[in-house]
């Protein structure tokens, strides 16, 4: 019963605090492991009071866009950036500021695949290839798809049935570019397209020579590279990912604390250095 009430309350905080939303995917919470701009212990308050105070504090601090809240200790951490390093850590919940007053950023992504694009995912959500990529089976004709809002992870499944394979892609502002920073694997893994999936053991993609045609530029950026898997497989299914938000942290633990400052008579703040983020 207590767990049910806790879940209901956390959802109410997300709904009532209109400027913040809980950052989770399929009931999996994310916890920021970046350097906080402020860390406060709210142990003198009840859990519900502490969550609301943490949210209020982030709303009051200029530049605060994200906060962590640790359920067991009522620890509040404030951040002036969205997730760069993150972890799936039991007991930690993360809220990010929803800039609802401004329209979401739209970035047109142009892509072409040799031979076929089979699946496409944005932030763990499937994007219908049949609906949005009409030229998915024609490597010589690129498609353009509008990436809307924040971009955390782009993932795609392709198929090459003869000769050289691979793909090339870029957004109109070059925010997304195919190059050796992408990860590609010939093996299927459960959840390979999810935000929280740890792709640190995947090999890096390899830049390949591609007889480009000037007809592709624009909209393809000249900074984009044609990429293949590290083995340059000639007849295989390929899984590739681009993690935009940075390095996945497996576990956050063994936090070190030191007193930083006090806020009025009610707050005792501690700096929390996430050295346990491995």
Buried (B, 14 or more C-beta within 10 A) or exposed (E): EEEEEEEEBBEEBBEEBEBBBBBBBEEEBBBBBBBBBBBBBBEEBEBBEBBBBBBEBBEEBEEBBBBBBBBEBBBBBBBBEBBBBBBBBEEBBBBBBEEEEEEEEEBEBBBBBBBBBBBBBBBBEEBEBEEEBEBBBBBEEBBBBEBEEBBBBBBBBBBBEEEBBBBBBBBBEEBBBBBEEBBBBEEEEEEBBBBBBBBEEBEBBBBBEBEEEEEBEEEBBEEBBBBBBBEEBEEEBBBBBBBBBBEBBEBBEEBEEEEBEEEEEEBBBBBBBBEBBE
